[in-house]
Amino acid sequence: GREAERAPGLAPIDAPARLAAAAYARIEAGALEERGLEALAGELGVTSRHLRRVMNAQFGASPIDIAQTGRLLAARRLLNETALPITEIAFASGFRSLRRFNATMKDRYGAPPSQMRGRKAIVRGETFTVSLSPRGDYNIAPILEFLRMRALPGVEIGGAKTYARVLKWGDALGWIEIGMGPKGLMLTLSENLAPHLRPLVANVRGAFDLDAEMTTVDAHLAADPEFGADVKREPGVRMPGALDGFETAIRAVLGQQITVIGARTLTTRLVDRFGLKCAGFEPAGGGELTHAFPDANALANAGADAIAKIGLPKKRAETLHHLAVASADGKLPLSRGAIAAGRAALATIPGIGPWTIEYVALRALGDPDAYPATDIALINALGRKGETLEHLKPWRAYAAIRLWRRAAKKGIRP
């Protein structure tokens, strides 16, 4: 029956809306072009038939139609805002051939792509900026604070008003910067990342939780005496996601049972030893970006013994190596929305326990109900152990973020 087709881990209260939102984010990131509908449905833990039905009910369009619209919008944006050749734009937008691209654009907009170029197309080597439209009022400060506390020197710059980082996407190594501008939330990219605009925007939307229904989340938390005053004082505290799921998993393992500052020190050593050096990027917000976080292949090839030399116990280094090998082999689905598949894959890695799984589910998989109950900072902020906040399902991740903020304000080192 229909009940059996539901994704594991999705609470019945909001399962269709959450499933549709997760699928939409993955489609925008190019999932249908990469692997097709059956694979996407499997990643989300449902049948393709059920996914089609839910998408039609929620958006009035099929997954294929949604993907086509995403391709067209990405193409228009690239035509208007970059100097990329039209052939590159066709493939960057997700079209399989230039002929199909030209025909589809002419059919939809009444003109071929060559007649749709923006008048201010940038020259190569520059940056370009696109606006991001969050759902509802957007308070960026809590996410910036969270990222600033954890920013890796050379890889990230966490500012008071912006966040910038080096990003490797496919073969392109560039940087991005996110912050509030005069026209709202803006994303600036180095021009070499332009061919990856569509999946990058989807990724940033997830990492900064732009599509959350915060009125629903806040109403749910506000009904609990533990969070009522907190929500009233500061509404709209969103969930800080991840721009790179593999990086988040590695950093979570490095952060097991130590403080954020201790974890940052170890991670900086890992980056210095195995990360990719790049030409110093200087985002508008200031500072310099010099390294990309090591990818799965780099750590898989390095081996556990070499990883241990940054100052890790052998077992911890082996866990990092297992993670890297699984990721390099395509057996570690850590993209946003792959909640059931990602949790299951993490559970098979030696040295990864409940805290790490919950933390990675919250940050990388976008699980709004993830809750690392054994986290010392959460326990200290609540003032009691063994609390799993079952009554706050399906939004416990948002409770965790608020408790981490409470801990940081009290001077408790998370």
Backbone hydrogen bonds, N-H to C=O, Kabsch-Sander energy under -0.5 kcal/mol:
donor,donor_aa,acceptor,acceptor_aa,energy
5,E,1,G,-0.6
5,E,2,R,-1.2
6,R,3,E,-1.4
10,L,7,A,-1.6
11,A,9,G,-0.6
14,D,11,A,-1.5
15,A,11,A,-0.7
18,R,14,D,-2.5
19,L,15,A,-2.9
20,A,16,P,-2.7
21,A,17,A,-2.3
22,A,18,R,-2.4
23,A,19,L,-2.6
24,Y,20,A,-2.7
25,A,21,A,-2.3
26,R,22,A,-2.0
27,I,23,A,-2.7
28,E,24,Y,-2.6
29,A,25,A,-1.3
30,G,27,I,-1.8
31,A,26,R,-2.4
34,E,30,G,-2.1
35,R,31,A,-3.0
36,G,31,A,-1.1
40,L,36,G,-1.8
41,A,37,L,-2.7
42,G,38,E,-2.3
43,E,39,A,-2.3
44,L,40,L,-1.8
45,G,41,A,-0.5
45,G,42,G,-0.8
46,V,41,A,-2.5
51,L,47,T,-2.2
52,R,48,S,-2.5
53,R,49,R,-2.1
54,V,50,H,-2.5
55,M,51,L,-2.6
56,N,52,R,-2.4
57,A,53,R,-2.1
58,Q,54,V,-2.5
59,F,55,M,-2.9
60,G,55,M,-0.6
60,G,56,N,-1.6
61,A,55,M,-0.8
66,I,62,S,-2.4
67,A,63,P,-2.3
68,Q,64,I,-2.2
69,T,65,D,-2.4
70,G,66,I,-2.2
71,R,67,A,-2.3
72,L,68,Q,-2.2
73,L,69,T,-2.5
74,A,70,G,-2.3
75,A,71,R,-2.3
76,R,72,L,-2.4
77,R,73,L,-2.2
78,L,74,A,-2.3
79,L,75,A,-2.6
80,N,76,R,-2.3
81,E,77,R,-2.5
82,T,78,L,-1.6
89,I,85,P,-2.1
90,A,86,I,-2.3
91,F,87,T,-1.7
92,A,88,E,-2.8
93,S,89,I,-2.1
94,G,91,F,-0.9
95,F,90,A,-2.3
101,F,97,S,-2.0
102,N,98,L,-2.8
103,A,99,R,-2.3
104,T,100,R,-2.6
105,M,101,F,-2.5
106,K,102,N,-2.2
107,D,103,A,-2.3
108,R,104,T,-2.5
109,Y,105,M,-3.0
110,G,106,K,-1.8
111,A,105,M,-0.6
115,Q,112,P,-1.8
116,M,113,P,-2.1
118,G,79,L,-2.0
121,A,118,G,-0.9
126,E,123,V,-1.5
128,F,189,L,-2.0
130,V,187,L,-2.8
132,L,185,L,-2.9
135,R,210,L,-3.2
136,G,134,P,-0.6
139,N,137,D,-0.5
140,I,138,Y,-0.7
144,L,140,I,-2.4
145,E,141,A,-2.6
146,F,142,P,-2.2
147,L,143,I,-2.5
148,R,144,L,-2.6
149,M,145,E,-2.1
150,R,146,F,-0.8
151,A,147,L,-0.7
151,A,148,R,-0.8
155,V,152,L,-1.6
156,E,152,L,-3.0
157,I,164,A,-2.9
159,G,157,I,-0.9
159,G,162,T,-2.7
163,Y,178,I,-2.3
164,A,157,I,-2.3
165,R,176,I,-2.1
166,V,155,V,-2.3
167,L,174,G,-2.9
169,W,167,L,-0.6
169,W,172,A,-2.9
172,A,169,W,-2.1
174,G,167,L,-2.6
174,G,172,A,-0.6
176,I,165,R,-2.2
177,E,188,T,-2.4
178,I,163,Y,-2.9
179,G,186,M,-1.9
180,M,161,K,-0.9
181,G,184,G,-3.9
184,G,181,G,-1.9
186,M,179,G,-3.1
187,L,130,V,-3.0
188,T,177,E,-3.0
189,L,128,F,-2.7
190,S,175,W,-2.2
191,E,126,E,-1.4
193,L,190,S,-2.3
194,A,191,E,-1.6
196,H,193,L,-2.1
197,L,194,A,-1.9
200,L,196,H,-2.3
201,V,197,L,-2.9
202,A,198,R,-1.9
203,N,199,P,-2.3
204,V,200,L,-2.8
205,R,201,V,-2.6
206,G,202,A,-1.8
207,A,203,N,-2.8
208,F,204,V,-2.3
209,D,206,G,-1.3
210,L,205,R,-2.6
212,A,209,D,-1.0
214,M,212,A,-1.5
216,T,213,E,-0.5
217,V,213,E,-2.1
218,D,214,M,-3.0
219,A,215,T,-1.9
220,H,216,T,-1.9
221,L,217,V,-2.3
222,A,218,D,-2.9
223,A,219,A,-0.9
224,D,221,L,-1.9
227,F,224,D,-1.8
228,G,224,D,-1.9
231,V,227,F,-2.7
232,K,228,G,-2.0
233,R,229,A,-2.4
234,E,230,D,-2.3
238,R,236,G,-0.9
241,G,207,A,-3.1
241,G,239,M,-0.7
242,A,363,R,-0.7
248,T,244,D,-2.1
249,A,245,G,-2.1
250,I,246,F,-2.4
251,R,247,E,-2.7
252,A,248,T,-2.1
253,V,249,A,-2.1
254,L,250,I,-2.2
255,G,251,R,-1.2
256,Q,253,V,-1.4
258,I,255,G,-1.6
263,A,259,T,-2.5
264,R,260,V,-2.3
265,T,261,I,-1.9
266,L,262,G,-1.9
267,T,263,A,-2.7
268,T,264,R,-2.3
269,R,265,T,-1.6
270,L,266,L,-2.0
271,V,267,T,-2.4
272,D,268,T,-2.5
273,R,269,R,-2.1
274,F,270,L,-2.8
275,G,271,V,-2.3
276,L,292,A,-1.4
277,K,275,G,-0.6
278,C,290,T,-2.9
281,F,289,L,-2.5
286,G,283,P,-2.0
289,L,281,F,-2.9
290,T,154,G,-1.7
290,T,288,E,-0.5
291,H,154,G,-2.1
292,A,276,L,-2.8
299,L,295,D,-1.8
300,A,296,A,-2.7
301,N,297,N,-2.6
302,A,298,A,-1.3
303,G,299,L,-1.5
307,I,303,G,-1.8
308,A,304,A,-2.5
309,K,305,D,-0.8
309,K,306,A,-0.7
310,I,307,I,-1.7
311,G,308,A,-2.1
312,L,308,A,-2.1
317,A,313,P,-2.2
318,E,314,K,-2.4
319,T,315,K,-2.0
320,L,316,R,-2.1
321,H,317,A,-2.2
322,H,318,E,-2.8
323,L,319,T,-2.4
324,A,320,L,-2.3
325,V,321,H,-2.6
326,A,322,H,-2.5
327,S,323,L,-2.4
328,A,324,A,-2.8
329,D,325,V,-2.0
330,G,327,S,-1.6
331,K,326,A,-3.1
334,L,332,L,-1.1
337,G,365,L,-2.7
338,A,335,S,-2.0
339,I,337,G,-1.8
341,A,43,E,-0.8
342,G,338,A,-2.7
343,R,339,I,-2.3
344,A,340,A,-2.2
345,A,341,A,-2.3
346,L,342,G,-2.4
347,A,343,R,-2.0
348,T,344,A,-0.6
348,T,345,A,-1.1
349,I,346,L,-1.7
352,I,349,I,-1.7
353,G,351,G,-0.6
357,I,353,G,-2.2
358,E,354,P,-2.7
359,Y,355,W,-2.6
360,V,356,T,-2.7
361,A,357,I,-2.5
362,L,358,E,-2.2
363,R,359,Y,-2.6
364,A,360,V,-2.4
365,L,360,V,-1.7
367,D,361,A,-2.8
370,A,367,D,-1.7
373,A,371,Y,-1.9
375,D,372,P,-2.1
379,I,375,D,-2.4
380,N,376,I,-2.7
381,A,377,A,-2.5
382,L,378,L,-2.3
383,G,379,I,-2.3
384,R,379,I,-1.0
388,T,386,G,-0.6
392,L,389,L,-2.2
393,K,390,E,-1.7
395,W,392,L,-2.4
397,A,368,P,-2.2
398,Y,368,P,-0.7
398,Y,395,W,-0.9
399,A,395,W,-0.9
400,A,396,R,-2.2
401,I,397,A,-2.1
402,R,398,Y,-1.7
403,L,399,A,-2.2
404,W,400,A,-2.6
405,R,401,I,-2.1
406,R,402,R,-2.2
407,A,403,L,-2.6
408,A,404,W,-2.4
409,K,405,R,-2.3
410,K,406,R,-1.6
411,G,408,A,-0.9
412,I,407,A,-2.6
